[in-house]
Amino acid sequence: QVQLVESGGGLVQAGGSLRLSCAASGRTFIVTNIAWFRQAPGKEREFVAVISWRGGPTDYADSVKGRFTISRDNSKNTVYLQMNNLNLEDTAVYYCAARWGYSDPPRRPDDINLWGQGTQVTVSS
């Protein structure tokens, strides 16, 4: 089994920054990609960013390009999402997600094998 534990959400003013963390444990050798999705109230869960678990390629949703950065610390089996210049539309529950069995990066919720518990990010004006 693989376990994902997220942390780092909270309340921030527009224009501010937050860093989310996703710590993976267990049989992490099977993981191919770690992604972040988010879900705002009344909306569908949407892709935010993804990184290859073994390091390397990253991809972002157009809405966060240039503001968010996904990275990985191999020594800690942890993936980070650095979020800068946050705006009101970034308010959502953010989910860390793992994919295995396929090497291509996930961009849809159906591509995900395991979800984290979610962490709330609220941006205020």
N, C-alpha and C positions, 0 to 999 in steps of 0.2 A: 504494500500500500504506500501511497504518497500522501503526505499531509502538507497543507498550505496554511500559514498563519500570517494575517495582514496586520499592519499597524501604521499609525501616522496620520490618520484622518483628523478632522477638527474644523473649527470655525476660523475663517480668515477674511480679511477685508479685500475687496476688489483691488487688483494690482499686486496683491501679496503672493507669497509662495508657501508651498507645503511639499514635504517629501513622504511618499508612501513606501512602505517596505513589505516584502513578501518573502517569508522564510520557508524554504522547502525542506522536508525531511522524509526519511523512509527510503523507498526504492527509487531514488531520484535518477538513477542511471537510465531509467526507461523514458524519462522526459525528453522531448525534443524541442519544445518551445514553451515559454512562459509569456502570458499576455495579460494586459489590463483591459477590462471592460468597465463600463459604468451604466447606471440606470437611474434616470431622473423620475420623479413622480409622474405617473401617467404615461410614461414613454417606454419604448422597448429598450432592452439592454443593447448597448452599442460598443463596438470596438474602439479602443483608445490607442494602444501601442503593443508591440510584441518584440521579443528578443529570442534569438536562438539560445537554447539552454547551454550549449557548449561554447557559447561566445560567438560574436560576429554580427550577422545581419540583424538590423532593426527595421521596423516600419511603424508608421504613425497614421492616425486618422488626419484628414486634412484640417479638421477643426482645431487640432492641437499642435500641428507642425510649427516648429520655431519657438514654442512655449514649453513643451513637455520634453523630457529626456528619460528614456528607459536605459537602465544599466544593470550590470550583474557583478557581484562580488563572489568569485569562485570559492574563496576560502571560507565564506560564511553560508554558501548555498542560498544566497539572498538576492532578490531582484528588487530594484528601486524604481520609483517613478518620481522624478523631480518635476514639480509643476510650478512654473513661474507665470507671472502676469495673469493671475487667475481672474476670471470674470464670472458674472452671475450665472451664465449658461453652463459653467463647469460644476455647478451644484448637483450632486448625485451621490448614490452609493457606488463606491469603486470596488470592483472584484478582481482579485488575482485569479488566474486561471492557468491550468496546465494541460498540455496536449502531449500524447504519446501515440506511437503506432504509425505516424505519418511525419515526414520531415518538413513538409511545406507549412509555413506559418499560418496559424488560424486567424480568421477575420470575422467569423460568424459564431454566435453562441453554440450552434450545432456542432462546431468543430472541436469543442472543449470536452475533455475527459473528466476534469475535476475542478470545482470552484472553491475558492476560499469563502470565508464567512461574510466578507464585505466590510467596508469601513466608510463611514459617512464623511463627505466633504461638503461643507456649506460655505458659500462665498456671499458675503454681505456687502451692501452698497455703502 
